[in-house]
Amino acid sequence: MKTFILKTVLTASIIGFFMTSCNNSPTAKESNLEQAKQDVIDAQAELDQAENDSISNFNTYKKSIQLKLVENQELIRDLKMKISSKVKVERDIDQVEINKLESRNAELKLKIENYELGPEQRWALFKVDLNNELDDLGKSISSMAERNQKK
């Protein structure tokens, strides 16, 4: 009698387990599928928006850098005009330094023009490096302008 009750309880448990774990309802699967499709559509929309924001941020940054580079070029042009009245030896020394400044300015211009958007971390590093180089160039131009005013 004990074995009969034990077998019956065990069989009922196994049947109950299979009944509760098997959910082959097509409507439930269809509902899950529709939800998954909607999640994919939402994720794609968010990705598209993030891309648009990223491109917009890059273009805004690029324009601001290009304006700074144009300002640098104007400052360099002014320096060239100022050194033209100097003695030849001083003018030659300053011309070499001005050529270096122009070259650095042109390199930065090419760097921002040729940059292609990539991963966010790469963009952040690029931006920090470019800002540092631009600041360094600005300081070099300013120090040369100050030296020329003192002379």
C-alpha positions as CSV (number, residue, x, y, z in Angstrom):
1,M,0.0,0.0,0.0
2,K,2.8,2.3,0.8
3,T,4.5,1.7,-2.6
4,F,1.2,2.2,-4.4
5,I,0.7,5.6,-2.7
6,L,4.3,6.5,-3.3
7,K,4.0,5.6,-7.0
8,T,0.8,7.5,-7.4
9,V,2.2,10.7,-5.7
10,L,5.4,10.4,-7.8
11,T,3.5,9.9,-11.0
12,A,1.1,12.8,-10.2
13,S,4.1,15.0,-9.4
14,I,5.8,14.2,-12.7
15,I,2.6,14.7,-14.7
16,G,2.0,18.0,-12.9
17,F,5.5,19.2,-13.5
18,F,5.2,18.5,-17.3
19,M,1.8,20.1,-17.5
20,T,3.0,23.3,-15.8
21,S,6.3,23.5,-17.7
22,C,4.9,22.9,-21.2
23,N,3.3,26.1,-22.5
24,N,3.1,25.5,-26.2
25,S,0.3,28.1,-26.7
26,P,0.7,29.7,-30.1
27,T,-0.9,32.9,-28.8
28,A,1.7,33.2,-26.1
29,K,4.5,32.7,-28.5
30,E,3.0,35.2,-31.0
31,S,2.7,37.7,-28.2
32,N,6.4,37.2,-27.2
33,L,7.4,37.5,-30.9
34,E,5.5,40.8,-31.3
35,Q,7.1,42.2,-28.1
36,A,10.5,41.2,-29.4
37,K,9.9,42.8,-32.8
38,Q,8.8,46.0,-31.0
39,D,11.9,45.9,-28.8
40,V,14.1,45.7,-31.9
41,I,12.3,48.6,-33.6
42,D,12.7,50.7,-30.4
43,A,16.3,49.8,-30.1
44,Q,16.9,50.7,-33.8
45,A,15.2,54.1,-33.3
46,E,17.4,54.8,-30.3
47,L,20.5,53.8,-32.2
48,D,19.5,56.1,-35.1
49,Q,18.9,59.0,-32.7
50,A,22.2,58.4,-31.0
51,E,24.0,58.4,-34.4
52,N,22.3,61.6,-35.4
53,D,23.2,63.2,-32.1
54,S,26.8,62.0,-32.4
55,I,27.1,63.3,-36.0
56,S,25.6,66.6,-35.0
57,N,28.0,67.0,-32.0
58,F,30.9,66.2,-34.3
59,N,29.9,68.7,-36.9
60,T,29.4,71.4,-34.3
61,Y,32.8,70.6,-32.8
62,K,34.4,70.5,-36.3
63,K,33.0,74.0,-37.1
64,S,34.3,75.4,-33.9
65,I,37.8,74.0,-34.5
66,Q,37.8,75.2,-38.1
67,L,37.0,78.7,-36.8
68,K,39.9,78.6,-34.4
69,L,42.2,77.4,-37.1
70,V,41.2,80.3,-39.3
71,E,41.8,82.7,-36.5
72,N,45.2,81.1,-36.0
73,Q,46.0,81.5,-39.7
74,E,45.1,85.2,-39.4
75,L,47.3,85.7,-36.4
76,I,50.2,84.0,-38.3
77,R,49.6,86.2,-41.3
78,D,49.7,89.3,-38.9
79,L,53.0,88.0,-37.5
80,K,54.4,87.7,-41.0
81,M,53.5,91.3,-41.7
82,K,55.2,92.4,-38.4
83,I,58.4,90.6,-39.0
84,S,58.8,91.9,-42.6
85,S,60.1,95.2,-41.1
86,K,62.8,93.5,-39.1
87,V,66.5,93.0,-39.8
88,K,67.1,90.1,-42.2
89,V,68.7,87.9,-39.5
90,E,65.9,88.3,-37.1
91,R,63.3,88.0,-39.9
92,D,64.9,84.7,-41.1
93,I,64.8,83.3,-37.5
94,D,61.2,84.4,-37.0
95,Q,60.2,83.1,-40.5
96,V,61.4,79.6,-39.6
97,E,59.2,79.6,-36.5
98,I,56.3,81.0,-38.4
99,N,56.6,78.3,-41.0
100,K,56.5,75.7,-38.1
101,L,53.4,77.3,-36.8
102,E,51.7,77.3,-40.2
103,S,52.6,73.7,-40.6
104,R,51.1,72.7,-37.3
105,N,48.0,74.7,-38.1
106,A,47.7,72.9,-41.4
107,E,48.2,69.5,-39.8
108,L,45.4,70.2,-37.3
109,K,43.2,71.2,-40.2
110,L,43.9,68.0,-42.0
111,K,43.4,66.0,-38.9
112,I,39.9,67.3,-38.2
113,E,39.0,67.1,-41.9
114,N,40.1,63.5,-42.3
115,Y,38.6,62.2,-39.0
116,E,36.0,59.6,-39.4
117,L,33.5,59.0,-36.6
118,G,34.1,55.7,-34.7
119,P,33.6,54.4,-31.2
120,E,32.8,56.9,-28.5
121,Q,36.1,56.2,-26.6
122,R,38.2,56.8,-29.7
123,W,36.3,60.1,-30.3
124,A,36.9,61.3,-26.8
125,L,40.6,60.6,-27.0
126,F,40.8,62.3,-30.4
127,K,38.9,65.3,-29.1
128,V,41.2,65.6,-26.0
129,D,44.4,65.3,-28.2
130,L,43.1,67.8,-30.7
131,N,42.2,70.3,-28.0
132,N,45.6,69.9,-26.4
133,E,47.4,70.4,-29.7
134,L,45.2,73.4,-30.5
135,D,45.9,75.0,-27.1
136,D,49.6,74.4,-27.5
137,L,49.6,76.0,-31.0
138,G,47.6,79.0,-29.6
139,K,50.1,79.4,-26.8
140,S,53.0,79.3,-29.3
141,I,51.4,81.9,-31.5
142,S,50.7,84.1,-28.5
143,S,54.2,83.8,-27.2
144,M,55.7,84.7,-30.6
145,A,53.3,87.7,-30.9
146,E,54.4,88.9,-27.4
147,R,58.1,88.6,-28.3
148,N,57.5,90.6,-31.5
149,Q,55.7,93.3,-29.6
150,K,58.6,93.7,-27.1
151,K,61.2,94.1,-29.9
